[in-house]
Every structure is written in structure tokens, then in C-alpha cells.
Amino acid sequence: MEKIFRLDGKVALITGGTSGMGKAIAELIGIHGASVVVCSNDKKACDETVIELKEKSVNIFSVFCDLSKPII
């Protein structure tokens, strides 16, 4: 894939980043140089996404959390 733009030094937090459009966005942003943090309420999906995208040279981390419930 040709790199039209670069996001080096940027960090992107992608909620719902373990499937569908969120995962595709996480991959593309990571391929273009950003560090990516995906969060999901499914720990297994977080772990699998990190493994899959690291294989594509994406600097990725995951956070297991459920944003549908208030913290306070």
C-alpha cells in the first residue's frame, strides 16, 4: 500500500477497534505510522487484534474496558 500521508508521532485511540470498521481504521492509521490503542469490552478480541496487527508492523496496544457503563 502506498503511504500517501504519515502519522508518525501521533497516537490514535479507537473504541470498538477489534472488529469491523474500527479494526480497519486501526490498521490503516497504524500502517501510516501512528501508535494505535484499541479498546473493547471483549478481552479476547483485544488480544487477537493486537497479535494480528503487530504482524502487519502496526505499533498497537489494547485496553479492555466497557464504555457503555459509567465509571462514577
N, CA, C, O and CB atoms as a CASP TS submission, in Angstrom:
PFRMAT TS
TARGET T0000
AUTHOR 0000-0000-0000
METHOD Language model
MODEL 1
PARENT N/A
ATOM      1  N   MET     1       0.835  -1.176   0.000  1.00  0.00           N
ATOM      2  CA  MET     1       0.000   0.000   0.000  1.00  0.00           C
ATOM      3  C   MET     1       0.879   1.238   0.000  1.00  0.00           C
ATOM      4  O   MET     1       1.795   1.347   0.816  1.00  0.00           O
ATOM      5  CB  MET     1      -0.950  -0.001   1.205  1.00  0.00           C
ATOM      6  N   GLU     2       0.616   2.164  -0.896  1.00  0.00           N
ATOM      7  CA  GLU     2       1.364   3.415  -0.955  1.00  0.00           C
ATOM      8  C   GLU     2       0.985   4.285   0.232  1.00  0.00           C
ATOM      9  O   GLU     2      -0.191   4.411   0.572  1.00  0.00           O
ATOM     10  CB  GLU     2       1.098   4.160  -2.286  1.00  0.00           C
ATOM     11  N   LYS     3       1.984   4.881   0.855  1.00  0.00           N
ATOM     12  CA  LYS     3       1.738   5.729   2.016  1.00  0.00           C
ATOM     13  C   LYS     3       1.600   7.176   1.558  1.00  0.00           C
ATOM     14  O   LYS     3       2.597   7.858   1.321  1.00  0.00           O
ATOM     15  CB  LYS     3       2.877   5.588   3.062  1.00  0.00           C
ATOM     16  N   ILE     4       0.364   7.635   1.437  1.00  0.00           N
ATOM     17  CA  ILE     4       0.075   8.977   0.955  1.00  0.00           C
ATOM     18  C   ILE     4       0.376  10.022   2.021  1.00  0.00           C
ATOM     19  O   ILE     4       0.809  11.128   1.699  1.00  0.00           O
ATOM     20  CB  ILE     4      -1.379   9.079   0.517  1.00  0.00           C
ATOM     21  N   PHE     5       0.155   9.690   3.256  1.00  0.00           N
ATOM     22  CA  PHE     5       0.404  10.608   4.356  1.00  0.00           C
ATOM     23  C   PHE     5       1.034   9.844   5.513  1.00  0.00           C
ATOM     24  O   PHE     5       0.952   8.617   5.571  1.00  0.00           O
ATOM     25  CB  PHE     5      -0.904  11.307   4.804  1.00  0.00           C
ATOM     26  N   ARG     6       1.662  10.568   6.434  1.00  0.00           N
ATOM     27  CA  ARG     6       2.320   9.944   7.570  1.00  0.00           C
ATOM     28  C   ARG     6       1.715  10.474   8.867  1.00  0.00           C
ATOM     29  O   ARG     6       1.356  11.647   8.966  1.00  0.00           O
ATOM     30  CB  ARG     6       3.843  10.202   7.531  1.00  0.00           C
ATOM     31  N   LEU     7       1.608   9.596   9.851  1.00  0.00           N
ATOM     32  CA  LEU     7       1.087   9.954  11.161  1.00  0.00           C
ATOM     33  C   LEU     7       2.106   9.648  12.256  1.00  0.00           C
ATOM     34  O   LEU     7       1.735   9.420  13.408  1.00  0.00           O
ATOM     35  CB  LEU     7      -0.222   9.212  11.432  1.00  0.00           C
ATOM     36  N   ASP     8       3.373   9.644  11.901  1.00  0.00           N
ATOM     37  CA  ASP     8       4.432   9.361  12.877  1.00  0.00           C
ATOM     38  C   ASP     8       4.319  10.324  14.054  1.00  0.00           C
ATOM     39  O   ASP     8       4.085  11.519  13.873  1.00  0.00           O
ATOM     40  CB  ASP     8       5.835   9.471  12.219  1.00  0.00           C
ATOM     41  N   GLY     9       4.489   9.790  15.263  1.00  0.00           N
ATOM     42  CA  GLY     9       4.437  10.607  16.460  1.00  0.00           C
ATOM     43  C   GLY     9       3.033  10.845  16.988  1.00  0.00           C
ATOM     44  O   GLY     9       2.873  11.452  18.047  1.00  0.00           O
ATOM     45  N   LYS    10       2.022  10.387  16.285  1.00  0.00           N
ATOM     46  CA  LYS    10       0.638  10.552  16.721  1.00  0.00           C
ATOM     47  C   LYS    10       0.162   9.282  17.408  1.00  0.00           C
ATOM     48  O   LYS    10       0.677   8.194  17.148  1.00  0.00           O
ATOM     49  CB  LYS    10      -0.280  10.899  15.528  1.00  0.00           C
ATOM     50  N   VAL    11      -0.827   9.428  18.289  1.00  0.00           N
ATOM     51  CA  VAL    11      -1.448   8.288  18.966  1.00  0.00           C
ATOM     52  C   VAL    11      -2.941   8.352  18.699  1.00  0.00           C
ATOM     53  O   VAL    11      -3.564   9.400  18.868  1.00  0.00           O
ATOM     54  CB  VAL    11      -1.145   8.293  20.510  1.00  0.00           C
ATOM     55  N   ALA    12      -3.515   7.233  18.283  1.00  0.00           N
ATOM     56  CA  ALA    12      -4.949   7.167  17.996  1.00  0.00           C
ATOM     57  C   ALA    12      -5.608   6.173  18.944  1.00  0.00           C
ATOM     58  O   ALA    12      -5.142   5.042  19.083  1.00  0.00           O
ATOM     59  CB  ALA    12      -5.205   6.764  16.515  1.00  0.00           C
ATOM     60  N   LEU    13      -6.686   6.590  19.594  1.00  0.00           N
ATOM     61  CA  LEU    13      -7.491   5.712  20.431  1.00  0.00           C
ATOM     62  C   LEU    13      -8.730   5.342  19.630  1.00  0.00           C
ATOM     63  O   LEU    13      -9.524   6.212  19.272  1.00  0.00           O
ATOM     64  CB  LEU    13      -7.867   6.393  21.800  1.00  0.00           C
ATOM     65  N   ILE    14      -8.896   4.057  19.349  1.00  0.00           N
ATOM     66  CA  ILE    14     -10.015   3.580  18.549  1.00  0.00           C
ATOM     67  C   ILE    14     -10.926   2.748  19.448  1.00  0.00           C
ATOM     68  O   ILE    14     -10.558   1.648  19.861  1.00  0.00           O
ATOM     69  CB  ILE    14      -9.519   2.747  17.320  1.00  0.00           C
ATOM     70  N   THR    15     -12.113   3.272  19.750  1.00  0.00           N
ATOM     71  CA  THR    15     -13.083   2.493  20.507  1.00  0.00           C
ATOM     72  C   THR    15     -13.773   1.556  19.525  1.00  0.00           C
ATOM     73  O   THR    15     -14.063   1.944  18.393  1.00  0.00           O
ATOM     74  CB  THR    15     -14.119   3.417  21.253  1.00  0.00           C
ATOM     75  N   GLY    16     -14.033   0.347  19.946  1.00  0.00           N
ATOM     76  CA  GLY    16     -14.609  -0.639  19.032  1.00  0.00           C
ATOM     77  C   GLY    16     -13.617  -1.042  17.960  1.00  0.00           C
ATOM     78  O   GLY    16     -14.002  -1.391  16.844  1.00  0.00           O
ATOM     79  N   GLY    17     -12.338  -0.993  18.302  1.00  0.00           N
ATOM     80  CA  GLY    17     -11.286  -1.223  17.322  1.00  0.00           C
ATOM     81  C   GLY    17     -10.909  -2.671  17.109  1.00  0.00           C
ATOM     82  O   GLY    17      -9.882  -2.955  16.493  1.00  0.00           O
ATOM     83  N   THR    18     -11.714  -3.592  17.602  1.00  0.00           N
ATOM     84  CA  THR    18     -11.363  -5.008  17.454  1.00  0.00           C
ATOM     85  C   THR    18     -12.166  -5.721  16.380  1.00  0.00           C
ATOM     86  O   THR    18     -11.982  -6.918  16.157  1.00  0.00           O
ATOM     87  CB  THR    18     -11.554  -5.715  18.760  1.00  0.00           C
ATOM     88  N   SER    19     -13.063  -4.990  15.709  1.00  0.00           N
ATOM     89  CA  SER    19     -13.842  -5.628  14.644  1.00  0.00           C
ATOM     90  C   SER    19     -14.371  -4.576  13.674  1.00  0.00           C
ATOM     91  O   SER    19     -14.402  -3.384  13.980  1.00  0.00           O
ATOM     92  CB  SER    19     -15.012  -6.448  15.238  1.00  0.00           C
ATOM     93  N   GLY    20     -14.775  -5.033  12.523  1.00  0.00           N
ATOM     94  CA  GLY    20     -15.438  -4.184  11.545  1.00  0.00           C
ATOM     95  C   GLY    20     -14.663  -2.945  11.148  1.00  0.00           C
ATOM     96  O   GLY    20     -13.449  -2.979  10.946  1.00  0.00           O
ATOM     97  N   MET    21     -15.403  -1.844  11.041  1.00  0.00           N
ATOM     98  CA  MET    21     -14.799  -0.582  10.602  1.00  0.00           C
ATOM     99  C   MET    21     -13.750  -0.076  11.579  1.00  0.00           C
ATOM    100  O   MET    21     -12.737   0.485  11.159  1.00  0.00           O
ATOM    101  CB  MET    21     -15.870   0.474  10.419  1.00  0.00           C
ATOM    102  N   GLY    22     -13.975  -0.265  12.880  1.00  0.00           N
ATOM    103  CA  GLY    22     -12.992   0.179  13.870  1.00  0.00           C
ATOM    104  C   GLY    22     -11.654  -0.503  13.686  1.00  0.00           C
ATOM    105  O   GLY    22     -10.604   0.133  13.778  1.00  0.00           O
ATOM    106  N   LYS    23     -11.695  -1.792  13.429  1.00  0.00           N
ATOM    107  CA  LYS    23     -10.455  -2.545  13.217  1.00  0.00           C
ATOM    108  C   LYS    23      -9.769  -2.104  11.926  1.00  0.00           C
ATOM    109  O   LYS    23      -8.545  -1.983  11.885  1.00  0.00           O
ATOM    110  CB  LYS    23     -10.742  -4.060  13.173  1.00  0.00           C
ATOM    111  N   ALA    24     -10.546  -1.865  10.878  1.00  0.00           N
ATOM    112  CA  ALA    24      -9.977  -1.400   9.607  1.00  0.00           C
ATOM    113  C   ALA    24      -9.328  -0.036   9.777  1.00  0.00           C
ATOM    114  O   ALA    24      -8.255   0.215   9.228  1.00  0.00           O
ATOM    115  CB  ALA    24     -11.061  -1.336   8.516  1.00  0.00           C
ATOM    116  N   ILE    25      -9.967   0.840  10.528  1.00  0.00           N
ATOM    117  CA  ILE    25      -9.400   2.163  10.788  1.00  0.00           C
ATOM    118  C   ILE    25      -8.115   2.037  11.597  1.00  0.00           C
ATOM    119  O   ILE    25      -7.123   2.702  11.295  1.00  0.00           O
ATOM    120  CB  ILE    25     -10.415   3.057  11.530  1.00  0.00           C
ATOM    121  N   ALA    26      -8.127   1.192  12.619  1.00  0.00           N
ATOM    122  CA  ALA    26      -6.927   0.985  13.434  1.00  0.00           C
ATOM    123  C   ALA    26      -5.766   0.510  12.570  1.00  0.00           C
ATOM    124  O   ALA    26      -4.640   0.986  12.713  1.00  0.00           O
ATOM    125  CB  ALA    26      -7.204  -0.033  14.556  1.00  0.00           C
ATOM    126  N   GLU    27      -6.046  -0.423  11.680  1.00  0.00           N
ATOM    127  CA  GLU    27      -4.997  -0.943  10.801  1.00  0.00           C
ATOM    128  C   GLU    27      -4.447   0.145   9.884  1.00  0.00           C
ATOM    129  O   GLU    27      -3.231   0.304   9.775  1.00  0.00           O
ATOM    130  CB  GLU    27      -5.535  -2.106   9.966  1.00  0.00           C
ATOM    131  N   LEU    28      -5.315   0.882   9.235  1.00  0.00           N
ATOM    132  CA  LEU    28      -4.862   1.915   8.292  1.00  0.00           C
ATOM    133  C   LEU    28      -4.094   3.028   8.993  1.00  0.00           C
ATOM    134  O   LEU    28      -3.052   3.468   8.505  1.00  0.00           O
ATOM    135  CB  LEU    28      -6.053   2.507   7.547  1.00  0.00           C
ATOM    136  N   ILE    29      -4.598   3.483  10.126  1.00  0.00           N
ATOM    137  CA  ILE    29      -3.899   4.534  10.857  1.00  0.00           C
ATOM    138  C   ILE    29      -2.534   4.031  11.307  1.00  0.00           C
ATOM    139  O   ILE    29      -1.549   4.767  11.249  1.00  0.00           O
ATOM    140  CB  ILE    29      -4.730   5.005  12.071  1.00  0.00           C
ATOM    141  N   GLY    30      -2.470   2.776  11.756  1.00  0.00           N
ATOM    142  CA  GLY    30      -1.197   2.193  12.177  1.00  0.00           C
ATOM    143  C   GLY    30      -0.218   2.022  11.034  1.00  0.00           C
ATOM    144  O   GLY    30       0.976   2.276  11.194  1.00  0.00           O
ATOM    145  N   ILE    31      -0.707   1.596   9.890  1.00  0.00           N
ATOM    146  CA  ILE    31       0.156   1.441   8.714  1.00  0.00           C
ATOM    147  C   ILE    31       0.774   2.776   8.318  1.00  0.00           C
ATOM    148  O   ILE    31       1.886   2.822   7.794  1.00  0.00           O
ATOM    149  CB  ILE    31      -0.639   0.855   7.533  1.00  0.00           C
ATOM    150  N   HIS    32       0.048   3.858   8.572  1.00  0.00           N
ATOM    151  CA  HIS    32       0.541   5.191   8.226  1.00  0.00           C
ATOM    152  C   HIS    32       1.383   5.813   9.335  1.00  0.00           C
ATOM    153  O   HIS    32       1.705   7.000   9.266  1.00  0.00           O
ATOM    154  CB  HIS    32      -0.621   6.100   7.905  1.00  0.00           C
ATOM    155  N   GLY    33       1.748   5.031  10.363  1.00  0.00           N
ATOM    156  CA  GLY    33       2.757   5.464  11.314  1.00  0.00           C
ATOM    157  C   GLY    33       2.298   5.806  12.712  1.00  0.00           C
ATOM    158  O   GLY    33       3.141   5.966  13.595  1.00  0.00           O
ATOM    159  N   ALA    34       1.009   5.927  12.959  1.00  0.00           N
ATOM    160  CA  ALA    34       0.545   6.266  14.300  1.00  0.00           C
ATOM    161  C   ALA    34       0.648   5.063  15.230  1.00  0.00           C
ATOM    162  O   ALA    34       0.566   3.916  14.790  1.00  0.00           O
ATOM    163  CB  ALA    34      -0.898   6.777  14.254  1.00  0.00           C
ATOM    164  N   SER    35       0.824   5.331  16.499  1.00  0.00           N
ATOM    165  CA  SER    35       0.660   4.293  17.505  1.00  0.00           C
ATOM    166  C   SER    35      -0.839   4.174  17.744  1.00  0.00           C
ATOM    167  O   SER    35      -1.543   5.182  17.813  1.00  0.00           O
ATOM    168  CB  SER    35       1.453   4.624  18.844  1.00  0.00           C
ATOM    169  N   VAL    36      -1.321   2.955  17.867  1.00  0.00           N
ATOM    170  CA  VAL    36      -2.761   2.725  17.955  1.00  0.00           C
ATOM    171  C   VAL    36      -3.101   2.040  19.276  1.00  0.00           C
ATOM    172  O   VAL    36      -2.435   1.094  19.696  1.00  0.00           O
ATOM    173  CB  VAL    36      -3.253   1.873  16.761  1.00  0.00           C
ATOM    174  N   VAL    37      -4.148   2.539  19.914  1.00  0.00           N
ATOM    175  CA  VAL    37      -4.703   1.901  21.106  1.00  0.00           C
ATOM    176  C   VAL    37      -6.143   1.540  20.766  1.00  0.00           C
ATOM    177  O   VAL    37      -6.951   2.417  20.461  1.00  0.00           O
ATOM    178  CB  VAL    37      -4.616   2.844  22.387  1.00  0.00           C
ATOM    179  N   VAL    38      -6.465   0.252  20.817  1.00  0.00           N
ATOM    180  CA  VAL    38      -7.847  -0.182  20.599  1.00  0.00           C
ATOM    181  C   VAL    38      -8.450  -0.553  21.942  1.00  0.00           C
ATOM    182  O   VAL    38      -7.772  -1.099  22.813  1.00  0.00           O
ATOM    183  CB  VAL    38      -7.919  -1.385  19.603  1.00  0.00           C
ATOM    184  N   CYS    39      -9.725  -0.254  22.099  1.00  0.00           N
ATOM    185  CA  CYS    39     -10.378  -0.686  23.329  1.00  0.00           C
ATOM    186  C   CYS    39     -11.675  -1.399  22.979  1.00  0.00           C
ATOM    187  O   CYS    39     -12.341  -1.089  21.991  1.00  0.00           O
ATOM    188  CB  CYS    39     -10.647   0.518  24.271  1.00  0.00           C
ATOM    189  N   SER    40     -12.002  -2.360  23.822  1.00  0.00           N
ATOM    190  CA  SER    40     -13.186  -3.179  23.606  1.00  0.00           C
ATOM    191  C   SER    40     -13.593  -3.798  24.934  1.00  0.00           C
ATOM    192  O   SER    40     -12.794  -3.886  25.867  1.00  0.00           O
ATOM    193  CB  SER    40     -12.926  -4.278  22.535  1.00  0.00           C
ATOM    194  N   ASN    41     -14.846  -4.222  25.003  1.00  0.00           N
ATOM    195  CA  ASN    41     -15.306  -4.915  26.200  1.00  0.00           C
ATOM    196  C   ASN    41     -15.104  -6.420  26.083  1.00  0.00           C
ATOM    197  O   ASN    41     -15.635  -7.188  26.884  1.00  0.00           O
ATOM    198  CB  ASN    41     -16.774  -4.604  26.459  1.00  0.00           C
ATOM    199  N   ASP    42     -14.338  -6.836  25.085  1.00  0.00           N
ATOM    200  CA  ASP    42     -14.036  -8.251  24.856  1.00  0.00           C
ATOM    201  C   ASP    42     -12.518  -8.439  24.909  1.00  0.00           C
ATOM    202  O   ASP    42     -11.816  -8.154  23.939  1.00  0.00           O
ATOM    203  CB  ASP    42     -14.616  -8.741  23.480  1.00  0.00           C
ATOM    204  N   LYS    43     -12.017  -8.925  26.056  1.00  0.00           N
ATOM    205  CA  LYS    43     -10.565  -9.062  26.254  1.00  0.00           C
ATOM    206  C   LYS    43      -9.918  -9.956  25.207  1.00  0.00           C
ATOM    207  O   LYS    43      -8.834  -9.648  24.713  1.00  0.00           O
ATOM    208  CB  LYS    43     -10.276  -9.616  27.637  1.00  0.00           C
ATOM    209  N   LYS    44     -10.570 -11.052  24.868  1.00  0.00           N
ATOM    210  CA  LYS    44     -10.018 -11.969  23.868  1.00  0.00           C
ATOM    211  C   LYS    44      -9.870 -11.268  22.517  1.00  0.00           C
ATOM    212  O   LYS    44      -8.862 -11.442  21.832  1.00  0.00           O
ATOM    213  CB  LYS    44     -10.916 -13.216  23.725  1.00  0.00           C
ATOM    214  N   ALA    45     -10.869 -10.482  22.139  1.00  0.00           N
ATOM    215  CA  ALA    45     -10.794  -9.745  20.869  1.00  0.00           C
ATOM    216  C   ALA    45      -9.669  -8.725  20.898  1.00  0.00           C
ATOM    217  O   ALA    45      -8.995  -8.522  19.888  1.00  0.00           O
ATOM    218  CB  ALA    45     -12.128  -9.045  20.570  1.00  0.00           C
ATOM    219  N   CYS    46      -9.455  -8.082  22.035  1.00  0.00           N
ATOM    220  CA  CYS    46      -8.332  -7.140  22.181  1.00  0.00           C
ATOM    221  C   CYS    46      -7.008  -7.846  21.914  1.00  0.00           C
ATOM    222  O   CYS    46      -6.183  -7.374  21.133  1.00  0.00           O
ATOM    223  CB  CYS    46      -8.324  -6.511  23.597  1.00  0.00           C
ATOM    224  N   ASP    47      -6.822  -8.979  22.573  1.00  0.00           N
ATOM    225  CA  ASP    47      -5.569  -9.730  22.432  1.00  0.00           C
ATOM    226  C   ASP    47      -5.360 -10.203  20.993  1.00  0.00           C
ATOM    227  O   ASP    47      -4.253 -10.104  20.462  1.00  0.00           O
ATOM    228  CB  ASP    47      -5.561 -10.934  23.385  1.00  0.00           C
ATOM    229  N   GLU    48      -6.409 -10.712  20.366  1.00  0.00           N
ATOM    230  CA  GLU    48      -6.307 -11.208  18.988  1.00  0.00           C
ATOM    231  C   GLU    48      -6.002 -10.082  18.009  1.00  0.00           C
ATOM    232  O   GLU    48      -5.225 -10.269  17.072  1.00  0.00           O
ATOM    233  CB  GLU    48      -7.600 -11.912  18.579  1.00  0.00           C
ATOM    234  N   THR    49      -6.604  -8.920  18.216  1.00  0.00           N
ATOM    235  CA  THR    49      -6.364  -7.777  17.330  1.00  0.00           C
ATOM    236  C   THR    49      -4.930  -7.298  17.441  1.00  0.00           C
ATOM    237  O   THR    49      -4.306  -6.973  16.431  1.00  0.00           O
ATOM    238  CB  THR    49      -7.323  -6.632  17.655  1.00  0.00           C
ATOM    239  N   VAL    50      -4.401  -7.250  18.651  1.00  0.00           N
ATOM    240  CA  VAL    50      -3.007  -6.837  18.844  1.00  0.00           C
ATOM    241  C   VAL    50      -2.072  -7.794  18.103  1.00  0.00           C
ATOM    242  O   VAL    50      -1.169  -7.352  17.393  1.00  0.00           O
ATOM    243  CB  VAL    50      -2.649  -6.792  20.356  1.00  0.00           C
ATOM    244  N   ILE    51      -2.282  -9.077  18.261  1.00  0.00           N
ATOM    245  CA  ILE    51      -1.431 -10.064  17.587  1.00  0.00           C
ATOM    246  C   ILE    51      -1.518  -9.903  16.073  1.00  0.00           C
ATOM    247  O   ILE    51      -0.495  -9.879  15.388  1.00  0.00           O
ATOM    248  CB  ILE    51      -1.835 -11.496  17.993  1.00  0.00           C
ATOM    249  N   GLU    52      -2.732  -9.792  15.553  1.00  0.00           N
ATOM    250  CA  GLU    52      -2.931  -9.693  14.102  1.00  0.00           C
ATOM    251  C   GLU    52      -2.299  -8.437  13.517  1.00  0.00           C
ATOM    252  O   GLU    52      -1.640  -8.502  12.480  1.00  0.00           O
ATOM    253  CB  GLU    52      -4.414  -9.714  13.776  1.00  0.00           C
ATOM    254  N   LEU    53      -2.491  -7.299  14.168  1.00  0.00           N
ATOM    255  CA  LEU    53      -1.979  -6.057  13.594  1.00  0.00           C
ATOM    256  C   LEU    53      -0.488  -5.877  13.831  1.00  0.00           C
ATOM    257  O   LEU    53       0.176  -5.198  13.048  1.00  0.00           O
ATOM    258  CB  LEU    53      -2.727  -4.880  14.164  1.00  0.00           C
ATOM    259  N   LYS    54       0.056  -6.468  14.891  1.00  0.00           N
ATOM    260  CA  LYS    54       1.516  -6.422  15.071  1.00  0.00           C
ATOM    261  C   LYS    54       2.210  -7.166  13.939  1.00  0.00           C
ATOM    262  O   LYS    54       3.315  -6.799  13.540  1.00  0.00           O
ATOM    263  CB  LYS    54       1.923  -7.030  16.437  1.00  0.00           C
ATOM    264  N   GLU    55       1.569  -8.211  13.418  1.00  0.00           N
ATOM    265  CA  GLU    55       2.130  -8.941  12.280  1.00  0.00           C
ATOM    266  C   GLU    55       2.196  -8.066  11.031  1.00  0.00           C
ATOM    267  O   GLU    55       2.958  -8.353  10.108  1.00  0.00           O
ATOM    268  CB  GLU    55       1.302 -10.194  11.995  1.00  0.00           C
ATOM    269  N   LYS    56       1.397  -7.000  11.001  1.00  0.00           N
ATOM    270  CA  LYS    56       1.395  -6.057   9.871  1.00  0.00           C
ATOM    271  C   LYS    56       2.211  -4.814  10.192  1.00  0.00           C
ATOM    272  O   LYS    56       2.057  -3.775   9.549  1.00  0.00           O
ATOM    273  CB  LYS    56      -0.043  -5.657   9.505  1.00  0.00           C
ATOM    274  N   SER    57       3.087  -4.929  11.201  1.00  0.00           N
ATOM    275  CA  SER    57       4.006  -3.861  11.617  1.00  0.00           C
ATOM    276  C   SER    57       3.286  -2.639  12.172  1.00  0.00           C
ATOM    277  O   SER    57       3.775  -1.517  12.037  1.00  0.00           O
ATOM    278  CB  SER    57       4.869  -3.443  10.450  1.00  0.00           C
ATOM    279  N   VAL    58       2.138  -2.846  12.789  1.00  0.00           N
ATOM    280  CA  VAL    58       1.426  -1.754  13.437  1.00  0.00           C
ATOM    281  C   VAL    58       1.857  -1.712  14.908  1.00  0.00           C
ATOM    282  O   VAL    58       1.879  -2.737  15.589  1.00  0.00           O
ATOM    283  CB  VAL    58      -0.133  -1.929  13.301  1.00  0.00           C
ATOM    284  N   ASN    59       2.196  -0.513  15.384  1.00  0.00           N
ATOM    285  CA  ASN    59       2.531  -0.315  16.799  1.00  0.00           C
ATOM    286  C   ASN    59       1.208  -0.190  17.543  1.00  0.00           C
ATOM    287  O   ASN    59       0.604   0.882  17.562  1.00  0.00           O
ATOM    288  CB  ASN    59       3.454   0.965  17.024  1.00  0.00           C
ATOM    289  N   ILE    60       0.754  -1.287  18.159  1.00  0.00           N
ATOM    290  CA  ILE    60      -0.598  -1.344  18.706  1.00  0.00           C
ATOM    291  C   ILE    60      -0.601  -1.862  20.139  1.00  0.00           C
ATOM    292  O   ILE    60       0.205  -2.710  20.522  1.00  0.00           O
ATOM    293  CB  ILE    60      -1.483  -2.224  17.835  1.00  0.00           C
ATOM    294  N   PHE    61      -1.520  -1.329  20.900  1.00  0.00           N
ATOM    295  CA  PHE    61      -1.765  -1.731  22.281  1.00  0.00           C
ATOM    296  C   PHE    61      -3.270  -1.883  22.441  1.00  0.00           C
ATOM    297  O   PHE    61      -4.036  -1.381  21.619  1.00  0.00           O
ATOM    298  CB  PHE    61      -1.174  -0.689  23.311  1.00  0.00           C
ATOM    299  N   SER    62      -3.694  -2.567  23.486  1.00  0.00           N
ATOM    300  CA  SER    62      -5.133  -2.681  23.718  1.00  0.00           C
ATOM    301  C   SER    62      -5.471  -2.369  25.165  1.00  0.00           C
ATOM    302  O   SER    62      -4.652  -2.526  26.071  1.00  0.00           O
ATOM    303  CB  SER    62      -5.630  -4.083  23.351  1.00  0.00           C
ATOM    304  N   VAL    63      -6.703  -1.922  25.349  1.00  0.00           N
ATOM    305  CA  VAL    63      -7.229  -1.647  26.677  1.00  0.00           C
ATOM    306  C   VAL    63      -8.587  -2.329  26.757  1.00  0.00           C
ATOM    307  O   VAL    63      -9.477  -2.066  25.948  1.00  0.00           O
ATOM    308  CB  VAL    63      -7.334  -0.095  26.961  1.00  0.00           C
ATOM    309  N   PHE    64      -8.732  -3.196  27.729  1.00  0.00           N
ATOM    310  CA  PHE    64     -10.001  -3.866  27.958  1.00  0.00           C
ATOM    311  C   PHE    64     -10.870  -2.947  28.809  1.00  0.00           C
ATOM    312  O   PHE    64     -10.537  -2.674  29.962  1.00  0.00           O
ATOM    313  CB  PHE    64      -9.798  -5.257  28.647  1.00  0.00           C
ATOM    314  N   CYS    65     -11.979  -2.468  28.252  1.00  0.00           N
ATOM    315  CA  CYS    65     -12.884  -1.601  29.007  1.00  0.00           C
ATOM    316  C   CYS    65     -14.264  -1.629  28.373  1.00  0.00           C
ATOM    317  O   CYS    65     -14.418  -1.955  27.196  1.00  0.00           O
ATOM    318  CB  CYS    65     -12.345  -0.153  29.068  1.00  0.00           C
ATOM    319  N   ASP    66     -15.258  -1.283  29.168  1.00  0.00           N
ATOM    320  CA  ASP    66     -16.637  -1.226  28.698  1.00  0.00           C
ATOM    321  C   ASP    66     -17.111   0.215  28.818  1.00  0.00           C
ATOM    322  O   ASP    66     -17.445   0.676  29.909  1.00  0.00           O
ATOM    323  CB  ASP    66     -17.564  -2.199  29.508  1.00  0.00           C
ATOM    324  N   LEU    67     -17.139   0.924  27.695  1.00  0.00           N
ATOM    325  CA  LEU    67     -17.501   2.343  27.700  1.00  0.00           C
ATOM    326  C   LEU    67     -19.014   2.552  27.767  1.00  0.00           C
ATOM    327  O   LEU    67     -19.473   3.693  27.805  1.00  0.00           O
ATOM    328  CB  LEU    67     -16.945   3.025  26.460  1.00  0.00           C
ATOM    329  N   SER    68     -19.789   1.480  27.782  1.00  0.00           N
ATOM    330  CA  SER    68     -21.243   1.634  27.861  1.00  0.00           C
ATOM    331  C   SER    68     -21.715   1.846  29.295  1.00  0.00           C
ATOM    332  O   SER    68     -22.879   2.180  29.518  1.00  0.00           O
ATOM    333  CB  SER    68     -21.933   0.412  27.269  1.00  0.00           C
ATOM    334  N   LYS    69     -20.818   1.657  30.278  1.00  0.00           N
ATOM    335  CA  LYS    69     -21.174   1.819  31.678  1.00  0.00           C
ATOM    336  C   LYS    69     -20.397   2.971  32.296  1.00  0.00           C
ATOM    337  O   LYS    69     -19.181   3.060  32.125  1.00  0.00           O
ATOM    338  CB  LYS    69     -20.915   0.527  32.451  1.00  0.00           C
ATOM    339  N   PRO    70     -21.086   3.854  33.012  1.00  0.00           N
ATOM    340  CA  PRO    70     -20.378   4.964  33.651  1.00  0.00           C
ATOM    341  C   PRO    70     -19.402   4.475  34.714  1.00  0.00           C
ATOM    342  O   PRO    70     -19.663   3.487  35.400  1.00  0.00           O
ATOM    343  CB  PRO    70     -21.373   5.934  34.271  1.00  0.00           C
ATOM    344  N   ILE    71     -18.302   5.156  34.843  1.00  0.00           N
ATOM    345  CA  ILE    71     -17.290   4.804  35.835  1.00  0.00           C
ATOM    346  C   ILE    71     -17.716   5.309  37.213  1.00  0.00           C
ATOM    347  O   ILE    71     -17.475   4.644  38.220  1.00  0.00           O
ATOM    348  CB  ILE    71     -15.910   5.389  35.443  1.00  0.00           C
ATOM    349  N   ILE    72     -18.329   6.444  37.258  1.00  0.00           N
ATOM    350  CA  ILE    72     -18.706   7.088  38.534  1.00  0.00           C
ATOM    351  C   ILE    72     -20.048   6.566  39.013  1.00  0.00           C
ATOM    352  O   ILE    72     -20.534   6.984  40.064  1.00  0.00           O
ATOM    353  CB  ILE    72     -18.764   8.629  38.382  1.00  0.00           C
TER
END
